[in-house]
Amino acid sequence: MKKSCKSFLDFEFFKRRCEHWKREFNLLDWKTFYEFKELDEAYANVRWDLSGRTAVISLNSSNDEFQDRATFVELLRNIDMSAFHECLHLLYSWYYSILKDINEKHCATMDHQIIRVMENSVFDAMINSEPISPYEQEIQSRNFGMKKKK
């Protein structure tokens, strides 16, 4: 069994970033629940009910190879990219739900191709447009590098 590496604070950051991306993608009509649990071969995932506009977004609580060698900022960026990725699934959920009856496997592949393009072309631009880096905010909120008062 893998050791747990992500903390509850990481999960809280994940939830905040999911809510951020929901606002960015105008997905505020979705009622979203969050889980922090072990997932099989996934960093994060989302399950949704399109008709009820409800979703469950999960973050894997287990360690992975990337985390073993990542800096804290890289870990935060990976968590944020996962939040972005799962919210894109919600954004495209109507498309996926319509086309999956034609060919579910091909539709899932196309869905991930579109999301990868968005991750590689839009994610950094959107992060850089934020007035304050979400990663710097998180570091400050956790008081990393702060001297203790006597």
SVG drawing of the C-alpha trace seen along z (x, -y; Angstrom):
<svg xmlns="http://www.w3.org/2000/svg" viewBox="-32 -41 45 43">
<polyline fill="none" stroke="black" stroke-width="0.4" points="0.0,0.0 1.2,-3.5 1.9,-5.8 -0.4,-8.9 1.5,-12.0 -1.1,-14.6 -2.4,-16.4 -5.8,-17.7 -4.4,-21.2 -3.6,-19.9 -7.2,-18.7 -8.5,-22.0 -6.3,-23.7 -7.7,-21.3 -11.3,-22.2 -10.6,-25.9 -9.0,-25.6 -12.0,-23.5 -14.3,-26.2 -12.1,-28.8 -12.2,-26.8 -15.9,-26.3 -16.3,-30.1 -13.9,-30.6 -15.9,-28.1 -19.3,-29.4 -20.2,-26.1 -21.7,-27.6 -25.0,-25.8 -23.3,-22.5 -23.7,-21.2 -20.2,-19.8 -19.1,-17.3 -15.5,-16.5 -13.7,-13.3 -10.2,-12.7 -9.5,-9.0 -7.3,-6.4 -8.1,-6.1 -6.9,-3.4 -4.4,-4.8 -5.8,-8.3 -4.5,-11.5 -8.1,-12.9 -11.4,-12.0 -14.9,-13.3 -18.3,-11.6 -21.4,-13.6 -25.1,-13.5 -25.8,-15.8 -29.5,-16.0 -29.2,-16.8 -26.1,-19.0 -24.3,-17.3 -20.7,-16.1 -18.3,-14.4 -14.7,-15.4 -12.1,-13.2 -8.4,-13.8 -6.2,-10.8 -4.9,-10.7 -2.1,-8.3 1.4,-9.1 2.7,-8.8 6.1,-8.8 5.8,-12.5 5.2,-13.6 8.3,-11.7 10.5,-14.1 8.4,-17.3 9.0,-20.6 6.1,-22.1 5.2,-24.5 5.3,-21.7 3.0,-19.7 0.6,-22.6 0.7,-23.2 -0.1,-19.5 -3.0,-19.7 -4.2,-22.8 -3.9,-21.3 -5.9,-18.3 -8.6,-20.6 -8.6,-22.4 -8.7,-19.0 -11.7,-17.7 -13.6,-20.9 -13.0,-20.7 -14.7,-17.3 -17.7,-19.1 -17.6,-21.8 -17.6,-19.1 -20.0,-16.7 -22.9,-17.6 -20.8,-16.7 -19.5,-13.5 -23.0,-12.5 -24.4,-12.9 -21.6,-11.3 -20.8,-8.4 -23.7,-6.4 -22.1,-6.4 -18.7,-5.1 -17.8,-5.5 -14.2,-4.6 -13.5,-6.9 -15.5,-9.7 -13.4,-9.4 -10.2,-9.5 -11.4,-12.7 -12.5,-14.2 -9.0,-13.8 -7.4,-15.1 -9.3,-18.3 -8.6,-18.6 -4.8,-18.0 -4.8,-20.8 -6.5,-23.1 -4.0,-22.1 -1.0,-22.8 -2.3,-26.0 -4.7,-27.7 -3.8,-26.7 -0.6,-28.7 -2.1,-31.8 -5.0,-31.6 -2.7,-31.1 -0.5,-34.0 -3.5,-36.3 -4.4,-35.9 -3.3,-39.0 -1.5,-36.9 -0.1,-33.4 -2.4,-30.8 0.8,-28.9 2.4,-31.9 -0.9,-32.5 -1.0,-28.9 2.6,-29.0 1.8,-32.2 -1.3,-30.7 0.6,-27.7 3.3,-30.0 6.2,-28.3 9.4,-30.1 8.0,-32.3 10.0,-32.8 8.2,-32.0 7.5,-35.0 9.2,-34.9"/>
</svg>
